[in-house]
């Protein structure tokens, strides 16, 4: 697998406005994009820290993945995302090594990235996302 860098860290939040205010007013960061990903039932907000992004995730539906996550575990770190080159090949290689895939094929995520998740039961408790920016 060709991982190039940590693409982002996803953080589930209950209130996007309050969370953005914390990152901007307390940490001095600047939110550069807010986007809704309807098929994932989530609204996202992004901040840059060097080459890595922080992605805030607010559920738009309590039955969506983030809504269920917050109900079960509360707000906090949801996933770690790695940028890869060749996401399809990375998924094949990962599955061949015995990792359970949540997504057997990439799908569209925020910022137009192709994304796929690996099940945390196979990744030592960390929901892991693979991302590829095919426009670069």
SERO-4910 file (N, C-alpha, C, O; in steps of 0.05 Angstrom, whole numbers):
BEGIN
 pado doro    nc1    nc2    nc3   cac1   cac2   cac3    cc1    cc2    cc3    oc1    oc2    oc3
  Unk    A     17    -24      0      0      0      0     18     25      0     38     25     14
  Unk    A     10     45    -15     26     69    -17     12     92     -2     -2    108    -14
  Unk    A     17     93     24      7    115     41     26    139     38     50    136     42
  Unk    A     15    162     32     31    186     28     32    204     53     52    217     58
  Unk    A     10    205     67      9    222     92    -18    217    106    -36    204     96
  Unk    A    -20    228    130    -46    228    144    -63    249    130    -56    273    131
  Unk    A    -84    241    118   -102    260    103   -118    277    123   -118    301    121
  Unk    A   -131    264    142   -145    279    163   -152    261    187   -150    237    186
  Unk    A   -159    275    208   -170    262    232   -199    271    234   -204    295    235
  Unk    A   -217    252    234   -246    258    236   -255    258    265   -250    240    280
  Unk    A   -269    280    272   -278    284    300   -308    288    299   -318    307    286
  Unk    A   -323    270    312   -352    272    314   -359    294    334   -349    294    357
  Unk    A   -377    312    327   -386    334    344   -416    334    345   -430    327    326
  Unk    A   -427    343    368   -456    346    371   -466    373    360   -489    375    351
  Unk    A   -449    393    362   -457    420    353   -434    432    337   -414    440    348
  Unk    A   -439    434    311   -418    443    292   -410    472    298   -386    478    299
  Unk    A   -429    490    303   -423    518    308   -405    521    333   -385    536    332
  Unk    A   -411    507    354   -395    509    379   -367    497    374   -348    508    383
  Unk    A   -366    475    360   -340    463    354   -322    480    337   -299    483    342
  Unk    A   -334    492    316   -319    511    299   -309    534    316   -286    542    313
  Unk    A   -326    545    333   -317    568    350   -294    560    367   -275    576    371
  Unk    A   -294    536    378   -271    527    394   -245    526    378   -225    538    386
  Unk    A   -246    513    355   -222    511    338   -212    538    329   -188    543    327
  Unk    A   -231    557    323   -223    583    313   -215    602    336   -193    614    335
  Unk    A   -231    604    357   -227    624    378   -207    615    399   -193    632    410
  Unk    A   -205    589    404   -187    580    425   -161    571    413   -139    578    422
  Unk    A   -162    555    392   -137    544    379   -126    562    358   -103    558    349
  Unk    A   -141    581    348   -131    600    328   -130    590    300   -116    600    283
  Unk    A   -145    568    295   -146    556    268   -168    570    252   -185    584    263
  Unk    A   -169    565    226   -189    577    209   -204    554    194   -191    539    180
  Unk    A   -230    554    197   -246    535    181   -246    544    152   -253    567    146
  Unk    A   -237    527    134   -235    535    106   -258    523     89   -261    532     66
  Unk    A   -273    504     99   -295    493     83   -315    479    101   -308    466    120
  Unk    A   -340    483     94   -362    468    106   -378    455     83   -384    468     63
  Unk    A   -384    429     86   -397    414     65   -415    393     76   -409    381     97
  Unk    A   -438    389     63   -455    367     71   -451    344     52   -451    348     27
  Unk    A   -448    320     63   -447    296     47   -472    281     52   -475    265     72
  Unk    A   -492    285     35   -519    275     40   -521    245     43   -535    235     61
  Unk    A   -507    230     26   -509    201     27   -497    189     52   -503    167     60
  Unk    A   -480    205     66   -468    196     91   -482    209    115   -475    204    138
  Unk    A   -502    225    110   -519    238    131   -501    254    150   -503    251    174
  Unk    A   -483    271    139   -464    285    155   -458    312    143   -458    316    119
  Unk    A   -452    331    161   -442    357    153   -413    358    163   -408    350    185
  Unk    A   -395    368    146   -366    369    153   -356    397    153   -366    415    139
  Unk    A   -336    402    170   -321    427    170   -291    420    171   -284    402    186
  Unk    A   -275    435    156   -246    428    154   -228    450    163   -234    474    160
  Unk    A   -206    442    176   -185    459    185   -158    447    176   -156    422    176
  Unk    A   -139    463    169   -112    453    161    -93    456    185    -93    477    198
  Unk    A    -77    436    190    -55    436    209    -31    425    195    -28    401    193
  Unk    A    -14    442    184      8    432    167     -4    419    142    -20    431    128
  Unk    A      4    394    137     -6    380    114    -32    363    121    -44    352    104
  Unk    A    -39    363    147    -61    346    156    -85    363    162    -83    386    170
  Unk    A   -108    352    157   -134    365    162   -147    354    187   -143    331    194
  Unk    A   -162    371    200   -181    363    221   -208    365    207   -215    386    197
  Unk    A   -224    343    209   -251    343    197   -271    340    220   -272    319    233
  Unk    A   -287    361    224   -309    359    243   -332    346    229   -338    352    206
  Unk    A   -346    328    243   -369    313    232   -393    317    249   -393    309    273
  Unk    A   -414    329    238   -439    332    253   -461    317    238   -464    320    213
  Unk    A   -475    300    252   -496    284    239   -519    301    230   -528    320    243
  Unk    A   -530    295    206   -554    308    197   -578    290    201   -601    298    194
  Unk    A   -574    266    211   -595    247    216   -586    229    239   -565    217    238
  Unk    A   -602    227    261   -593    210    283   -589    181    276   -575    167    291
  Unk    A   -600    172    253   -596    144    245   -572    141    227   -565    119    219
  Unk    A   -558    163    221   -534    162    204   -511    152    221   -513    150    245
  Unk    A   -488    146    208   -465    135    222   -455    153    245   -447    143    266
  Unk    A   -454    179    240   -443    197    261   -464    199    284   -456    200    307
  Unk    A   -489    201    277   -510    202    298   -509    177    316   -511    180    340
  Unk    A   -506    154    304   -504    129    319   -478    128    336   -478    119    359
  Unk    A   -456    138    324   -431    138    338   -433    156    363   -425    147    385
  Unk    A   -444    180    360   -446    198    383   -465    186    404   -460    189    428
  Unk    A   -487    174    395   -505    162    415   -491    140    431   -496    137    455
  Unk    A   -475    124    418   -461    102    431   -437    110    447   -433    101    469
  Unk    A   -420    128    435   -394    134    447   -391    163    456   -372    169    470
  Unk    A   -409    180    447   -405    209    452   -388    222    432   -376    208    414
  Unk    A   -385    248    434   -369    263    415   -339    256    419   -331    248    441
  Unk    A   -324    258    398   -295    253    401   -284    242    375   -296    243    354
  Unk    A   -259    232    376   -246    222    352   -262    199    340   -268    180    354
  Unk    A   -268    202    315   -284    182    301   -267    164    283   -270    139    283
  Unk    A   -248    176    268   -231    160    250   -205    174    243   -202    198    247
  Unk    A   -187    158    233   -161    167    222   -161    161    192   -168    139    184
  Unk    A   -154    181    176   -155    177    147   -126    180    136   -112    199    143
  Unk    A   -119    161    119    -94    162    106    -97    166     76   -114    154     63
  Unk    A    -81    184     65    -80    189     36    -64    166     23    -42    159     32
  Unk    A    -75    154      2    -62    133    -12    -62    139    -42    -78    154    -52
  Unk    A    -43    126    -55    -43    126    -85    -52     99    -93    -40     78    -85
  Unk    A    -73     97   -109    -84     71   -118   -103     59    -97    -97     38    -86
  Unk    A   -125     72    -92   -143     63    -70   -155     35    -76   -158     19    -58
  Unk    A   -161     30   -101   -172      3   -107   -152    -19   -101   -159    -39    -89
  Unk    A   -127    -14   -108   -106    -34   -103   -101    -36    -73    -96    -58    -62
  Unk    A   -102    -13    -58    -99    -13    -29   -120    -30    -16   -115    -45      3
  Unk    A   -145    -28    -26   -167    -44    -14   -163    -74    -20   -167    -90     -2
  Unk    A   -155    -80    -44   -149   -108    -51   -127   -120    -34   -130   -142    -23
  Unk    A   -106   -105    -31    -83   -114    -15    -91   -117     15    -83   -137     27
  Unk    A   -106    -98     25   -114    -99     53   -132   -123     58   -129   -137     78
  Unk    A   -152   -127     40   -170   -150     43   -154   -177     41   -160   -195     56
  Unk    A   -135   -178     23   -119   -202     20   -103   -209     45    -95   -232     50
  Unk    A    -97   -188     61    -82   -192     86   -101   -197    110    -92   -198    133
  Unk    A   -127   -200    104   -146   -208    124   -161   -186    139   -175   -192    158
  Unk    A   -158   -162    130   -172   -139    142   -201   -139    132   -205   -141    108
  Unk    A   -220   -135    150   -248   -133    142   -253   -105    131   -247    -85    144
  Unk    A   -264   -104    107   -270    -78     94   -299    -70    100   -317    -87     98
  Unk    A   -303    -45    106   -330    -35    107   -339    -28     79   -362    -34     71
  Unk    A   -321    -17     63   -326    -10     35   -308    -28     18   -284    -26     19
  Unk    A   -321    -45      2   -305    -62    -16   -296    -47    -41   -278    -56    -55
  Unk    A   -308    -24    -46   -301     -7    -69   -302     22    -59   -318     28    -41
  Unk    A   -286     40    -70   -286     68    -62   -313     81    -68   -327     73    -87
  Unk    A   -319    101    -53   -343    118    -57   -335    147    -54   -313    152    -44
  Unk    A   -351    165    -62   -345    194    -60   -349    204    -31   -369    198    -19
  Unk    A   -330    219    -22   -331    231      4   -329    262      2   -330    273    -20
  Unk    A   -326    275     25   -323    304     25   -298    312      9   -279    297      5
  Unk    A   -299    336     -1   -278    348    -17   -273    332    -43   -251    336    -55
  Unk    A   -291    316    -52   -289    301    -77   -269    278    -76   -262    267    -97
  Unk    A   -261    270    -52   -242    248    -50   -256    221    -54   -279    218    -47
  Unk    A   -242    202    -64   -251    174    -64   -243    163    -37   -220    166    -29
  Unk    A   -262    151    -23   -257    141      4   -266    112      7   -283    103     -8
  Unk    A   -255     99     27   -264     72     35   -255     68     64   -233     76     72
  Unk    A   -272     54     79   -266     49    107   -258     20    113   -269      2    100
  Unk    A   -240     17    132   -232    -10    142   -245    -13    169   -246      6    185
  Unk    A   -255    -37    175   -270    -41    200   -251    -40    224   -230    -52    224
  Unk    A   -260    -26    245   -242    -23    269   -237    -50    283   -217    -51    298
  Unk    A   -253    -70    279   -247    -96    292   -222   -108    279   -209   -126    291
  Unk    A   -214    -99    256   -190   -109    242   -167    -90    244   -145    -96    235
  Unk    A   -171    -67    256   -150    -46    256   -144    -36    284   -139    -13    289
  Unk    A   -146    -54    303   -139    -49    331   -156    -26    343   -146     -9    358
  Unk    A   -182    -26    336   -200     -7    348   -202     20    335   -217     37    344
  Unk    A   -187     25    314   -187     51    301   -201     49    274   -192     35    256
  Unk    A   -224     62    272   -237     64    246   -218     78    227   -211    101    231
  Unk    A   -210     64    206   -190     74    187   -202     79    160   -216     63    149
  Unk    A   -196    103    150   -206    111    124   -182    114    105   -162    125    112
  Unk    A   -186    103     81   -166    108     59   -178    128     40   -202    127     34
  Unk    A   -162    147     32   -172    169     14   -153    172     -9   -128    169     -7
  Unk    A   -165    178    -32   -148    185    -56   -160    209    -70   -184    209    -76
  Unk    A   -143    228    -76   -151    251    -91   -144    246   -120   -121    250   -128
  Unk    A   -163    238   -136   -157    230   -164   -155    254   -182   -147    252   -205
  Unk    A   -161    278   -171   -159    302   -188   -131    313   -189   -125    331   -204
  Unk    A   -113    302   -172    -85    311   -171    -68    294   -189    -44    299   -191
***
